[in-house]
Amino acid sequence: MTVLDQYFELSDRANGDEQAFNELVELFAEQAEVHPSGAKKVVGKDEISQLYRKFFQSYSGMQRVWTTRKTENGLEAIWAIAGKRDSGELFAMQGRHIAEIDAQGKIYALEVHVSKAS
């Protein structure tokens, strides 16, 4: 299982499970960068933690499917997700994550691309 597979598995549980949330944040290197789709990048574990905390407060009941492959510089995952916004509205998205991995196996750069959303 790759670190990106762990990322998705922990993301599915992190909304209601503080230990899973902490384990998710620990997948990132200390000065990692996350580039969310349509938003400014965040740098460092503290900002990454805040980003994901806000995300999980806005969405619940998410279900994901994904496939991961190795690339020249790291990993890529193609994914689809369905869930519920905090307003009660249902949503679905699909896209890809591109991750660069450091020598310790931590994510040090993550780009999130959303190709379809409803």
Stockholm file with secondary structure:
# STOCKHOLM 1.0

chainA/1-118         MTVLDQYFELSDRANGDEQAFNELVELFAEQAEVHPSGAKKVVGKDEISQLYRKFFQSYSGMQRVWTTRKTENGLEAIWAIAGKRDSGELFAMQGRHIAEIDAQGKIYALEVHVSKAS
#=GR chainA/1-118 SS CCHHHHHHHHHHHHTTCHHHHHHHHHTEEEEEEEECTTSCCEESHHHHHHHHHHHHHHEEEEEEEEEEEECSSEEEEEEEEEEEETTSCEEEEEEEEEEEECTTSCEEEEEEEEEEEC
#=GC SS_cons         CCHHHHHHHHHHHHTTCHHHHHHHHHTEEEEEEEECTTSCCEESHHHHHHHHHHHHHHEEEEEEEEEEEECSSEEEEEEEEEEEETTSCEEEEEEEEEEEECTTSCEEEEEEEEEEEC
//
